[in-house]
Amino acid sequence: MRRPLKNSTEPKADTSMEELTSLARLVLFAGQTARDLGVDFPAYLLDLAHGAVVQEIQDKFGPIPPSWWEENTLNGKSIN
């Protein structure tokens, strides 16, 4: 059984948003690493995965505010 990463008294929506944001960052970083290594197909698949995570965030939480995009960048590339 999976243990919660944070105190279980926190609202589930906040935890879910944080976890999805972390996943988006991880996939974005992996995609950038794949591009740096010159492996185009894995980079493409990771870009698709990243888009799916962002879509999931939007489906669950509605439109993403500009402040979220500004806070979630990797080397100047926005997570979108």
PDB file of N, CA, C and O in Angstrom:
ATOM      1  N   MET A   1       0.837  -1.183   0.000  1.00  0.00           N
ATOM      2  CA  MET A   1       0.000   0.000   0.000  1.00  0.00           C
ATOM      3  C   MET A   1       0.879   1.243   0.000  1.00  0.00           C
ATOM      4  O   MET A   1       1.875   1.309   0.720  1.00  0.00           O
ATOM      5  N   ARG A   2       0.515   2.197  -0.788  1.00  0.00           N
ATOM      6  CA  ARG A   2       1.284   3.430  -0.912  1.00  0.00           C
ATOM      7  C   ARG A   2       1.073   4.322   0.301  1.00  0.00           C
ATOM      8  O   ARG A   2      -0.057   4.540   0.737  1.00  0.00           O
ATOM      9  N   ARG A   3       2.166   4.834   0.837  1.00  0.00           N
ATOM     10  CA  ARG A   3       2.079   5.759   1.959  1.00  0.00           C
ATOM     11  C   ARG A   3       1.936   7.179   1.440  1.00  0.00           C
ATOM     12  O   ARG A   3       2.537   7.533   0.425  1.00  0.00           O
ATOM     13  N   PRO A   4       1.139   8.000   2.131  1.00  0.00           N
ATOM     14  CA  PRO A   4       1.030   9.391   1.695  1.00  0.00           C
ATOM     15  C   PRO A   4       2.351  10.116   1.861  1.00  0.00           C
ATOM     16  O   PRO A   4       3.090   9.872   2.815  1.00  0.00           O
ATOM     17  N   LEU A   5       2.646  11.013   0.924  1.00  0.00           N
ATOM     18  CA  LEU A   5       3.882  11.771   0.986  1.00  0.00           C
ATOM     19  C   LEU A   5       3.813  12.885   2.007  1.00  0.00           C
ATOM     20  O   LEU A   5       4.842  13.311   2.532  1.00  0.00           O
ATOM     21  N   LYS A   6       2.626  13.359   2.293  1.00  0.00           N
ATOM     22  CA  LYS A   6       2.451  14.472   3.212  1.00  0.00           C
ATOM     23  C   LYS A   6       1.431  14.090   4.265  1.00  0.00           C
ATOM     24  O   LYS A   6       0.832  13.015   4.212  1.00  0.00           O
ATOM     25  N   ASN A   7       1.246  14.972   5.209  1.00  0.00           N
ATOM     26  CA  ASN A   7       0.272  14.770   6.262  1.00  0.00           C
ATOM     27  C   ASN A   7      -1.099  14.508   5.648  1.00  0.00           C
ATOM     28  O   ASN A   7      -1.551  15.265   4.789  1.00  0.00           O
ATOM     29  N   SER A   8      -1.750  13.456   6.078  1.00  0.00           N
ATOM     30  CA  SER A   8      -3.027  13.079   5.478  1.00  0.00           C
ATOM     31  C   SER A   8      -4.155  14.048   5.817  1.00  0.00           C
ATOM     32  O   SER A   8      -5.255  13.910   5.281  1.00  0.00           O
ATOM     33  N   THR A   9      -3.913  15.031   6.696  1.00  0.00           N
ATOM     34  CA  THR A   9      -4.944  16.015   7.007  1.00  0.00           C
ATOM     35  C   THR A   9      -5.020  17.114   5.955  1.00  0.00           C
ATOM     36  O   THR A   9      -5.958  17.910   5.963  1.00  0.00           O
ATOM     37  N   GLU A  10      -4.046  17.169   5.048  1.00  0.00           N
ATOM     38  CA  GLU A  10      -4.079  18.169   3.983  1.00  0.00           C
ATOM     39  C   GLU A  10      -5.188  17.835   3.000  1.00  0.00           C
ATOM     40  O   GLU A  10      -5.509  16.664   2.796  1.00  0.00           O
ATOM     41  N   PRO A  11      -5.774  18.858   2.390  1.00  0.00           N
ATOM     42  CA  PRO A  11      -6.799  18.585   1.381  1.00  0.00           C
ATOM     43  C   PRO A  11      -6.225  17.757   0.238  1.00  0.00           C
ATOM     44  O   PRO A  11      -5.122  18.024  -0.238  1.00  0.00           O
ATOM     45  N   LYS A  12      -6.975  16.758  -0.194  1.00  0.00           N
ATOM     46  CA  LYS A  12      -6.508  15.865  -1.250  1.00  0.00           C
ATOM     47  C   LYS A  12      -6.251  16.606  -2.557  1.00  0.00           C
ATOM     48  O   LYS A  12      -5.300  16.280  -3.267  1.00  0.00           O
ATOM     49  N   ALA A  13      -7.073  17.591  -2.889  1.00  0.00           N
ATOM     50  CA  ALA A  13      -6.895  18.327  -4.143  1.00  0.00           C
ATOM     51  C   ALA A  13      -5.544  19.022  -4.184  1.00  0.00           C
ATOM     52  O   ALA A  13      -4.876  19.015  -5.218  1.00  0.00           O
ATOM     53  N   ASP A  14      -5.133  19.627  -3.066  1.00  0.00           N
ATOM     54  CA  ASP A  14      -3.843  20.305  -3.034  1.00  0.00           C
ATOM     55  C   ASP A  14      -2.707  19.317  -3.245  1.00  0.00           C
ATOM     56  O   ASP A  14      -1.775  19.586  -4.003  1.00  0.00           O
ATOM     57  N   THR A  15      -2.787  18.177  -2.576  1.00  0.00           N
ATOM     58  CA  THR A  15      -1.755  17.160  -2.716  1.00  0.00           C
ATOM     59  C   THR A  15      -1.724  16.636  -4.144  1.00  0.00           C
ATOM     60  O   THR A  15      -0.650  16.455  -4.719  1.00  0.00           O
ATOM     61  N   SER A  16      -2.882  16.396  -4.711  1.00  0.00           N
ATOM     62  CA  SER A  16      -2.954  15.892  -6.077  1.00  0.00           C
ATOM     63  C   SER A  16      -2.367  16.898  -7.062  1.00  0.00           C
ATOM     64  O   SER A  16      -1.650  16.511  -7.985  1.00  0.00           O
ATOM     65  N   MET A  17      -2.658  18.173  -6.878  1.00  0.00           N
ATOM     66  CA  MET A  17      -2.105  19.214  -7.757  1.00  0.00           C
ATOM     67  C   MET A  17      -0.589  19.261  -7.620  1.00  0.00           C
ATOM     68  O   MET A  17       0.121  19.370  -8.620  1.00  0.00           O
ATOM     69  N   GLU A  18      -0.091  19.179  -6.392  1.00  0.00           N
ATOM     70  CA  GLU A  18       1.358  19.194  -6.177  1.00  0.00           C
ATOM     71  C   GLU A  18       2.020  17.989  -6.828  1.00  0.00           C
ATOM     72  O   GLU A  18       3.076  18.118  -7.447  1.00  0.00           O
ATOM     73  N   GLU A  19       1.409  16.827  -6.693  1.00  0.00           N
ATOM     74  CA  GLU A  19       1.984  15.615  -7.272  1.00  0.00           C
ATOM     75  C   GLU A  19       1.961  15.662  -8.797  1.00  0.00           C
ATOM     76  O   GLU A  19       2.928  15.258  -9.444  1.00  0.00           O
ATOM     77  N   LEU A  20       0.881  16.145  -9.368  1.00  0.00           N
ATOM     78  CA  LEU A  20       0.815  16.260 -10.825  1.00  0.00           C
ATOM     79  C   LEU A  20       1.809  17.297 -11.339  1.00  0.00           C
ATOM     80  O   LEU A  20       2.416  17.109 -12.393  1.00  0.00           O
ATOM     81  N   THR A  21       1.975  18.383 -10.601  1.00  0.00           N
ATOM     82  CA  THR A  21       2.965  19.392 -10.983  1.00  0.00           C
ATOM     83  C   THR A  21       4.366  18.802 -10.935  1.00  0.00           C
ATOM     84  O   THR A  21       5.176  19.046 -11.829  1.00  0.00           O
ATOM     85  N   SER A  22       4.650  18.031  -9.902  1.00  0.00           N
ATOM     86  CA  SER A  22       5.957  17.376  -9.803  1.00  0.00           C
ATOM     87  C   SER A  22       6.167  16.408 -10.957  1.00  0.00           C
ATOM     88  O   SER A  22       7.259  16.330 -11.521  1.00  0.00           O
ATOM     89  N   LEU A  23       5.124  15.674 -11.304  1.00  0.00           N
ATOM     90  CA  LEU A  23       5.217  14.742 -12.430  1.00  0.00           C
ATOM     91  C   LEU A  23       5.465  15.492 -13.737  1.00  0.00           C
ATOM     92  O   LEU A  23       6.263  15.053 -14.565  1.00  0.00           O
ATOM     93  N   ALA A  24       4.787  16.618 -13.923  1.00  0.00           N
ATOM     94  CA  ALA A  24       5.001  17.422 -15.135  1.00  0.00           C
ATOM     95  C   ALA A  24       6.446  17.902 -15.215  1.00  0.00           C
ATOM     96  O   ALA A  24       7.054  17.871 -16.284  1.00  0.00           O
ATOM     97  N   ARG A  25       6.990  18.341 -14.095  1.00  0.00           N
ATOM     98  CA  ARG A  25       8.388  18.790 -14.073  1.00  0.00           C
ATOM     99  C   ARG A  25       9.338  17.640 -14.392  1.00  0.00           C
ATOM    100  O   ARG A  25      10.291  17.807 -15.152  1.00  0.00           O
ATOM    101  N   LEU A  26       9.073  16.476 -13.807  1.00  0.00           N
ATOM    102  CA  LEU A  26       9.928  15.309 -14.027  1.00  0.00           C
ATOM    103  C   LEU A  26       9.936  14.912 -15.500  1.00  0.00           C
ATOM    104  O   LEU A  26      10.996  14.654 -16.071  1.00  0.00           O
ATOM    105  N   VAL A  27       8.760  14.863 -16.110  1.00  0.00           N
ATOM    106  CA  VAL A  27       8.663  14.475 -17.517  1.00  0.00           C
ATOM    107  C   VAL A  27       9.317  15.529 -18.406  1.00  0.00           C
ATOM    108  O   VAL A  27       9.983  15.193 -19.385  1.00  0.00           O
ATOM    109  N   LEU A  28       9.127  16.802 -18.063  1.00  0.00           N
ATOM    110  CA  LEU A  28       9.762  17.870 -18.835  1.00  0.00           C
ATOM    111  C   LEU A  28      11.281  17.772 -18.751  1.00  0.00           C
ATOM    112  O   LEU A  28      11.973  17.926 -19.758  1.00  0.00           O
ATOM    113  N   PHE A  29      11.795  17.518 -17.555  1.00  0.00           N
ATOM    114  CA  PHE A  29      13.243  17.366 -17.377  1.00  0.00           C
ATOM    115  C   PHE A  29      13.759  16.166 -18.168  1.00  0.00           C
ATOM    116  O   PHE A  29      14.798  16.251 -18.823  1.00  0.00           O
ATOM    117  N   ALA A  30      13.033  15.048 -18.107  1.00  0.00           N
ATOM    118  CA  ALA A  30      13.451  13.855 -18.849  1.00  0.00           C
ATOM    119  C   ALA A  30      13.446  14.118 -20.353  1.00  0.00           C
ATOM    120  O   ALA A  30      14.342  13.662 -21.064  1.00  0.00           O
ATOM    121  N   GLY A  31      12.451  14.844 -20.838  1.00  0.00           N
ATOM    122  CA  GLY A  31      12.401  15.181 -22.259  1.00  0.00           C
ATOM    123  C   GLY A  31      13.570  16.052 -22.678  1.00  0.00           C
ATOM    124  O   GLY A  31      14.161  15.846 -23.738  1.00  0.00           O
ATOM    125  N   GLN A  32      13.902  17.028 -21.840  1.00  0.00           N
ATOM    126  CA  GLN A  32      15.044  17.896 -22.145  1.00  0.00           C
ATOM    127  C   GLN A  32      16.341  17.090 -22.141  1.00  0.00           C
ATOM    128  O   GLN A  32      17.208  17.303 -22.989  1.00  0.00           O
ATOM    129  N   THR A  33      16.475  16.176 -21.201  1.00  0.00           N
ATOM    130  CA  THR A  33      17.660  15.318 -21.149  1.00  0.00           C
ATOM    131  C   THR A  33      17.753  14.456 -22.406  1.00  0.00           C
ATOM    132  O   THR A  33      18.835  14.295 -22.970  1.00  0.00           O
ATOM    133  N   ALA A  34      16.625  13.904 -22.843  1.00  0.00           N
ATOM    134  CA  ALA A  34      16.616  13.094 -24.067  1.00  0.00           C
ATOM    135  C   ALA A  34      17.043  13.928 -25.271  1.00  0.00           C
ATOM    136  O   ALA A  34      17.811  13.454 -26.108  1.00  0.00           O
ATOM    137  N   ARG A  35      16.551  15.169 -25.368  1.00  0.00           N
ATOM    138  CA  ARG A  35      16.967  16.043 -26.475  1.00  0.00           C
ATOM    139  C   ARG A  35      18.459  16.340 -26.393  1.00  0.00           C
ATOM    140  O   ARG A  35      19.148  16.334 -27.413  1.00  0.00           O
ATOM    141  N   ASP A  36      18.962  16.599 -25.188  1.00  0.00           N
ATOM    142  CA  ASP A  36      20.392  16.866 -25.012  1.00  0.00           C
ATOM    143  C   ASP A  36      21.246  15.676 -25.445  1.00  0.00           C
ATOM    144  O   ASP A  36      22.357  15.846 -25.945  1.00  0.00           O
ATOM    145  N   LEU A  37      20.712  14.466 -25.245  1.00  0.00           N
ATOM    146  CA  LEU A  37      21.430  13.255 -25.629  1.00  0.00           C
ATOM    147  C   LEU A  37      21.249  12.916 -27.109  1.00  0.00           C
ATOM    148  O   LEU A  37      21.903  12.014 -27.631  1.00  0.00           O
ATOM    149  N   GLY A  38      20.367  13.638 -27.769  1.00  0.00           N
ATOM    150  CA  GLY A  38      20.153  13.413 -29.194  1.00  0.00           C
ATOM    151  C   GLY A  38      19.278  12.217 -29.512  1.00  0.00           C
ATOM    152  O   GLY A  38      19.350  11.677 -30.616  1.00  0.00           O
ATOM    153  N   VAL A  39      18.455  11.796 -28.569  1.00  0.00           N
ATOM    154  CA  VAL A  39      17.546  10.680 -28.823  1.00  0.00           C
ATOM    155  C   VAL A  39      16.148  11.265 -29.063  1.00  0.00           C
ATOM    156  O   VAL A  39      15.391  11.536 -28.131  1.00  0.00           O
ATOM    157  N   ASP A  40      15.846  11.446 -30.337  1.00  0.00           N
ATOM    158  CA  ASP A  40      14.655  12.190 -30.725  1.00  0.00           C
ATOM    159  C   ASP A  40      13.338  11.481 -30.416  1.00  0.00           C
ATOM    160  O   ASP A  40      12.394  12.115 -29.945  1.00  0.00           O
ATOM    161  N   PHE A  41      13.263  10.179 -30.676  1.00  0.00           N
ATOM    162  CA  PHE A  41      11.985   9.502 -30.467  1.00  0.00           C
ATOM    163  C   PHE A  41      11.589   9.475 -28.995  1.00  0.00           C
ATOM    164  O   PHE A  41      10.441   9.790 -28.681  1.00  0.00           O
ATOM    165  N   PRO A  42      12.492   9.111 -28.073  1.00  0.00           N
ATOM    166  CA  PRO A  42      12.118   9.203 -26.656  1.00  0.00           C
ATOM    167  C   PRO A  42      11.745  10.631 -26.242  1.00  0.00           C
ATOM    168  O   PRO A  42      10.832  10.822 -25.439  1.00  0.00           O
ATOM    169  N   ALA A  43      12.442  11.628 -26.782  1.00  0.00           N
ATOM    170  CA  ALA A  43      12.114  13.023 -26.466  1.00  0.00           C
ATOM    171  C   ALA A  43      10.692  13.342 -26.930  1.00  0.00           C
ATOM    172  O   ALA A  43       9.936  14.008 -26.223  1.00  0.00           O
ATOM    173  N   TYR A  44      10.340  12.868 -28.110  1.00  0.00           N
ATOM    174  CA  TYR A  44       8.996  13.081 -28.647  1.00  0.00           C
ATOM    175  C   TYR A  44       7.943  12.430 -27.744  1.00  0.00           C
ATOM    176  O   TYR A  44       6.923  13.041 -27.424  1.00  0.00           O
ATOM    177  N   LEU A  45       8.203  11.188 -27.341  1.00  0.00           N
ATOM    178  CA  LEU A  45       7.251  10.486 -26.473  1.00  0.00           C
ATOM    179  C   LEU A  45       7.115  11.178 -25.123  1.00  0.00           C
ATOM    180  O   LEU A  45       6.019  11.252 -24.568  1.00  0.00           O
ATOM    181  N   LEU A  46       8.216  11.680 -24.598  1.00  0.00           N
ATOM    182  CA  LEU A  46       8.156  12.405 -23.328  1.00  0.00           C
ATOM    183  C   LEU A  46       7.396  13.719 -23.482  1.00  0.00           C
ATOM    184  O   LEU A  46       6.700  14.141 -22.558  1.00  0.00           O
ATOM    185  N   ASP A  47       7.520  14.366 -24.634  1.00  0.00           N
ATOM    186  CA  ASP A  47       6.721  15.571 -24.889  1.00  0.00           C
ATOM    187  C   ASP A  47       5.226  15.233 -24.898  1.00  0.00           C
ATOM    188  O   ASP A  47       4.410  15.986 -24.367  1.00  0.00           O
ATOM    189  N   LEU A  48       4.878  14.102 -25.503  1.00  0.00           N
ATOM    190  CA  LEU A  48       3.478  13.665 -25.493  1.00  0.00           C
ATOM    191  C   LEU A  48       3.011  13.377 -24.069  1.00  0.00           C
ATOM    192  O   LEU A  48       1.905  13.756 -23.682  1.00  0.00           O
ATOM    193  N   ALA A  49       3.859  12.707 -23.297  1.00  0.00           N
ATOM    194  CA  ALA A  49       3.517  12.407 -21.903  1.00  0.00           C
ATOM    195  C   ALA A  49       3.337  13.692 -21.103  1.00  0.00           C
ATOM    196  O   ALA A  49       2.424  13.803 -20.285  1.00  0.00           O
ATOM    197  N   HIS A  50       4.213  14.656 -21.345  1.00  0.00           N
ATOM    198  CA  HIS A  50       4.108  15.940 -20.649  1.00  0.00           C
ATOM    199  C   HIS A  50       2.785  16.625 -20.976  1.00  0.00           C
ATOM    200  O   HIS A  50       2.111  17.141 -20.084  1.00  0.00           O
ATOM    201  N   GLY A  51       2.420  16.630 -22.243  1.00  0.00           N
ATOM    202  CA  GLY A  51       1.145  17.218 -22.641  1.00  0.00           C
ATOM    203  C   GLY A  51      -0.036  16.527 -21.976  1.00  0.00           C
ATOM    204  O   GLY A  51      -1.015  17.175 -21.606  1.00  0.00           O
ATOM    205  N   ALA A  52       0.060  15.212 -21.827  1.00  0.00           N
ATOM    206  CA  ALA A  52      -1.013  14.460 -21.175  1.00  0.00           C
ATOM    207  C   ALA A  52      -1.126  14.830 -19.697  1.00  0.00           C
ATOM    208  O   ALA A  52      -2.233  14.934 -19.169  1.00  0.00           O
ATOM    209  N   VAL A  53       0.000  15.027 -19.032  1.00  0.00           N
ATOM    210  CA  VAL A  53      -0.027  15.418 -17.618  1.00  0.00           C
ATOM    211  C   VAL A  53      -0.631  16.814 -17.472  1.00  0.00           C
ATOM    212  O   VAL A  53      -1.462  17.043 -16.593  1.00  0.00           O
ATOM    213  N   VAL A  54      -0.218  17.737 -18.325  1.00  0.00           N
ATOM    214  CA  VAL A  54      -0.773  19.099 -18.279  1.00  0.00           C
ATOM    215  C   VAL A  54      -2.276  19.053 -18.545  1.00  0.00           C
ATOM    216  O   VAL A  54      -3.041  19.756 -17.884  1.00  0.00           O
ATOM    217  N   GLN A  55      -2.706  18.238 -19.503  1.00  0.00           N
ATOM    218  CA  GLN A  55      -4.138  18.102 -19.792  1.00  0.00           C
ATOM    219  C   GLN A  55      -4.878  17.554 -18.577  1.00  0.00           C
ATOM    220  O   GLN A  55      -5.982  18.003 -18.268  1.00  0.00           O
ATOM    221  N   GLU A  56      -4.284  16.598 -17.897  1.00  0.00           N
ATOM    222  CA  GLU A  56      -4.890  16.031 -16.691  1.00  0.00           C
ATOM    223  C   GLU A  56      -5.043  17.102 -15.610  1.00  0.00           C
ATOM    224  O   GLU A  56      -6.068  17.162 -14.931  1.00  0.00           O
ATOM    225  N   ILE A  57      -4.029  17.939 -15.455  1.00  0.00           N
ATOM    226  CA  ILE A  57      -4.108  19.038 -14.483  1.00  0.00           C
ATOM    227  C   ILE A  57      -5.266  19.962 -14.845  1.00  0.00           C
ATOM    228  O   ILE A  57      -6.051  20.348 -13.979  1.00  0.00           O
ATOM    229  N   GLN A  58      -5.372  20.314 -16.115  1.00  0.00           N
ATOM    230  CA  GLN A  58      -6.447  21.212 -16.547  1.00  0.00           C
ATOM    231  C   GLN A  58      -7.821  20.563 -16.399  1.00  0.00           C
ATOM    232  O   GLN A  58      -8.785  21.235 -16.031  1.00  0.00           O
ATOM    233  N   ASP A  59      -7.919  19.278 -16.678  1.00  0.00           N
ATOM    234  CA  ASP A  59      -9.196  18.579 -16.536  1.00  0.00           C
ATOM    235  C   ASP A  59      -9.642  18.526 -15.079  1.00  0.00           C
ATOM    236  O   ASP A  59     -10.827  18.684 -14.784  1.00  0.00           O
ATOM    237  N   LYS A  60      -8.698  18.304 -14.168  1.00  0.00           N
ATOM    238  CA  LYS A  60      -9.038  18.180 -12.749  1.00  0.00           C
ATOM    239  C   LYS A  60      -9.228  19.517 -12.055  1.00  0.00           C
ATOM    240  O   LYS A  60     -10.068  19.638 -11.163  1.00  0.00           O
ATOM    241  N   PHE A  61      -8.454  20.524 -12.453  1.00  0.00           N
ATOM    242  CA  PHE A  61      -8.413  21.768 -11.687  1.00  0.00           C
ATOM    243  C   PHE A  61      -8.832  22.995 -12.482  1.00  0.00           C
ATOM    244  O   PHE A  61      -8.816  24.103 -11.945  1.00  0.00           O
ATOM    245  N   GLY A  62      -9.202  22.831 -13.728  1.00  0.00           N
ATOM    246  CA  GLY A  62      -9.625  23.960 -14.541  1.00  0.00           C
ATOM    247  C   GLY A  62      -8.437  24.675 -15.158  1.00  0.00           C
ATOM    248  O   GLY A  62      -7.311  24.178 -15.121  1.00  0.00           O
ATOM    249  N   PRO A  63      -8.696  25.850 -15.728  1.00  0.00           N
ATOM    250  CA  PRO A  63      -7.621  26.598 -16.383  1.00  0.00           C
ATOM    251  C   PRO A  63      -6.459  26.868 -15.424  1.00  0.00           C
ATOM    252  O   PRO A  63      -6.657  27.172 -14.248  1.00  0.00           O
ATOM    253  N   ILE A  64      -5.272  26.752 -15.951  1.00  0.00           N
ATOM    254  CA  ILE A  64      -4.075  26.970 -15.138  1.00  0.00           C
ATOM    255  C   ILE A  64      -3.724  28.455 -15.187  1.00  0.00           C
ATOM    256  O   ILE A  64      -3.580  29.019 -16.271  1.00  0.00           O
ATOM    257  N   PRO A  65      -3.585  29.097 -14.014  1.00  0.00           N
ATOM    258  CA  PRO A  65      -3.270  30.529 -14.000  1.00  0.00           C
ATOM    259  C   PRO A  65      -1.853  30.807 -14.499  1.00  0.00           C
ATOM    260  O   PRO A  65      -0.974  29.953 -14.380  1.00  0.00           O
ATOM    261  N   PRO A  66      -1.627  32.004 -15.060  1.00  0.00           N
ATOM    262  CA  PRO A  66      -0.292  32.355 -15.557  1.00  0.00           C
ATOM    263  C   PRO A  66       0.803  32.212 -14.504  1.00  0.00           C
ATOM    264  O   PRO A  66       1.940  31.878 -14.837  1.00  0.00           O
ATOM    265  N   SER A  67       0.473  32.460 -13.242  1.00  0.00           N
ATOM    266  CA  SER A  67       1.494  32.339 -12.187  1.00  0.00           C
ATOM    267  C   SER A  67       2.023  30.913 -12.095  1.00  0.00           C
ATOM    268  O   SER A  67       3.197  30.715 -11.784  1.00  0.00           O
ATOM    269  N   TRP A  68       1.177  29.910 -12.361  1.00  0.00           N
ATOM    270  CA  TRP A  68       1.627  28.516 -12.319  1.00  0.00           C
ATOM    271  C   TRP A  68       2.650  28.263 -13.419  1.00  0.00           C
ATOM    272  O   TRP A  68       3.664  27.602 -13.197  1.00  0.00           O
ATOM    273  N   TRP A  69       2.370  28.800 -14.624  1.00  0.00           N
ATOM    274  CA  TRP A  69       3.293  28.612 -15.741  1.00  0.00           C
ATOM    275  C   TRP A  69       4.641  29.255 -15.432  1.00  0.00           C
ATOM    276  O   TRP A  69       5.690  28.694 -15.750  1.00  0.00           O
ATOM    277  N   GLU A  70       4.610  30.444 -14.805  1.00  0.00           N
ATOM    278  CA  GLU A  70       5.851  31.153 -14.491  1.00  0.00           C
ATOM    279  C   GLU A  70       6.686  30.402 -13.461  1.00  0.00           C
ATOM    280  O   GLU A  70       7.915  30.420 -13.523  1.00  0.00           O
ATOM    281  N   GLU A  71       6.021  29.741 -12.512  1.00  0.00           N
ATOM    282  CA  GLU A  71       6.727  29.029 -11.451  1.00  0.00           C
ATOM    283  C   GLU A  71       7.253  27.672 -11.906  1.00  0.00           C
ATOM    284  O   GLU A  71       8.141  27.112 -11.263  1.00  0.00           O
ATOM    285  N   ASN A  72       6.732  27.146 -12.977  1.00  0.00           N
ATOM    286  CA  ASN A  72       7.069  25.794 -13.409  1.00  0.00           C
ATOM    287  C   ASN A  72       7.776  25.828 -14.753  1.00  0.00           C
ATOM    288  O   ASN A  72       7.195  25.519 -15.794  1.00  0.00           O
ATOM    289  N   THR A  73       9.043  26.210 -14.702  1.00  0.00           N
ATOM    290  CA  THR A  73       9.851  26.283 -15.910  1.00  0.00           C
ATOM    291  C   THR A  73      11.097  25.431 -15.741  1.00  0.00           C
ATOM    292  O   THR A  73      11.488  25.084 -14.626  1.00  0.00           O
ATOM    293  N   LEU A  74      11.703  25.105 -16.854  1.00  0.00           N
ATOM    294  CA  LEU A  74      12.955  24.362 -16.861  1.00  0.00           C
ATOM    295  C   LEU A  74      13.853  25.032 -17.881  1.00  0.00           C
ATOM    296  O   LEU A  74      13.591  24.970 -19.082  1.00  0.00           O
ATOM    297  N   ASN A  75      14.903  25.668 -17.409  1.00  0.00           N
ATOM    298  CA  ASN A  75      15.825  26.383 -18.296  1.00  0.00           C
ATOM    299  C   ASN A  75      15.082  27.352 -19.212  1.00  0.00           C
ATOM    300  O   ASN A  75      15.384  27.462 -20.400  1.00  0.00           O
ATOM    301  N   GLY A  76      14.110  28.050 -18.639  1.00  0.00           N
ATOM    302  CA  GLY A  76      13.373  29.038 -19.402  1.00  0.00           C
ATOM    303  C   GLY A  76      12.244  28.481 -20.238  1.00  0.00           C
ATOM    304  O   GLY A  76      11.505  29.251 -20.852  1.00  0.00           O
ATOM    305  N   LYS A  77      12.081  27.144 -20.286  1.00  0.00           N
ATOM    306  CA  LYS A  77      10.994  26.557 -21.064  1.00  0.00           C
ATOM    307  C   LYS A  77       9.795  26.365 -20.152  1.00  0.00           C
ATOM    308  O   LYS A  77       9.894  25.725 -19.104  1.00  0.00           O
ATOM    309  N   SER A  78       8.685  26.913 -20.549  1.00  0.00           N
ATOM    310  CA  SER A  78       7.475  26.814 -19.755  1.00  0.00           C
ATOM    311  C   SER A  78       6.890  25.418 -19.872  1.00  0.00           C
ATOM    312  O   SER A  78       7.007  24.774 -20.914  1.00  0.00           O
ATOM    313  N   ILE A  79       6.262  24.956 -18.807  1.00  0.00           N
ATOM    314  CA  ILE A  79       5.567  23.674 -18.828  1.00  0.00           C
ATOM    315  C   ILE A  79       4.187  23.919 -19.422  1.00  0.00           C
ATOM    316  O   ILE A  79       3.232  24.188 -18.692  1.00  0.00           O
ATOM    317  N   ASN A  80       4.082  23.828 -20.716  1.00  0.00           N
ATOM    318  CA  ASN A  80       2.773  23.961 -21.362  1.00  0.00           C
ATOM    319  C   ASN A  80       2.757  23.271 -22.693  1.00  0.00           C
ATOM    320  O   ASN A  80       1.736  23.279 -23.380  1.00  0.00           O
TER     321      ASN A  80
END
